[in-house]
Amino acid sequence: MIYQVASCQKPRIAFISLHSCPLGNLGAKDTGGMSVYIREVAVQLAGMGYHVDIFTRKHEPHGGGIIPLAGGARLIHLDAGEQCETTEKISLYPHIDTFIQEIQKFARRQKEQYGLVFSHYWLSGVAGGQLARDWGVGHMVMFHTLAAVKNNLRVGNPEPQLRLKGEKAVVHSCQKIITATQRERQSISLLYDAPPEKISVVTCGVNMSLFKPRLDGQLRKELAVDDRRIILYVGRIEPLKGPHLLLEALALLKHRQDWCCLIVGGDQSSNEEIGHLKEQAIRSGIGERLVFAGLVSQEKLPAYYSAADLLAVPSFYESFGLVALEALACGCPVVASDVGDLKNIITPGMSGDIVEKLTGADLAAKIVNWINRPARTVEETGAIRKTVERFGWDNVAGELAKEIDSLCPQAARAV
Ligand code: UDP
């Protein structure tokens, strides 16, 4: 059979994001880095000429319809079970078939042909695998988190067998797995017996034009923190991210009056966890030193990272850890546990520190090193930002495009 390069038209890619909407409330219980990733990558790929349709479930307040995203990517909400924002992810499993049928109906109605399916998280992987088989195209998957890794850590509730089995089936049936770190690649090989050659590492990114230093000091004035040092936490409020460990560390610093702690993230879907943290803070005598800011939009986050003296990332597990990149892009140092790829990103003593053994005492010791320093200078801020300049989403999409093209030889047609 002879192949020749036909038109240069890029393929249409179906992104599957069943449980989490790329336009959802970031920092709520189940909406965070994955939504940011999908939105940023879809827009970048669309800017490179790919056509991207992102499928997610209908949920309040998005009742349906097609929402155009910048760059020509589209977000499509379709039926898949309950529409409330805070549904437990696992309860969507019985609705996967409905979701698949809705996507197929949409594709038929719109006369769209997809050249590749790119699924996010295991529930989407189950749906995406079926769609790819029906359409006779390749299936690329990014899990974002893995049940086996979570369960090995024994933090929070264990993940159900259903998820473990589902992940394993997707790992073995798909054509390509994308991970954001080498560490995650090894975990998938080891814990799910995945052939290493099936897994490609493509790092995550940061929006460098949005996340940049704000030198006006406005937020410090608004928060009336005077010259107290600000220790910042940004993220979903859940045990795996270790906010309780941060409070344990801060309790060891309660004799010092020169700091306060801002906790960003969490809405009513995280009320129970926030309640536990508030009780812990009061019990350990630091209740007055914490500010729970709730959800903060990404547009406003640069002011928080710029005002902070450090971002604490006390997580037990991160598949990448976007907030660390965002803080560094704003010139804010990051004190983090050894998760994701942060060890390769943070320069110890210059742009932050890694806490090797994740205990309250070790975390406190590293935090003290940073709050004992004079406030950072404009030059230091600029130097920290420089360390992450290579992480623009355009670079991430460029690397992903190579993976997409290798699975999707749309330009090569049999004649
Ligand atoms: N985020 C936000 N507002 C909040 C809390 C978090 O916009 O109140 C965003 C944050 O900017 C980051 C994402 O949510 O882009 C969290 O991603 P990360 O990789 O750190 O954690 P994940 O949610 O994937 O576990």
Boltz pocket constraint, residues with backbone or C-beta under 6 A from the ligand:
constraints:
  - pocket:
      binder: B
      contacts: [[A, 26], [A, 27], [A, 28], [A, 31], [A, 32], [A, 33], [A, 34], [A, 36], [A, 234], [A, 235], [A, 236], [A, 264], [A, 265], [A, 266], [A, 294], [A, 295], [A, 296], [A, 297], [A, 298], [A, 301], [A, 320], [A, 321], [A, 322], [A, 323], [A, 324], [A, 326]]
      max_distance: 6.0
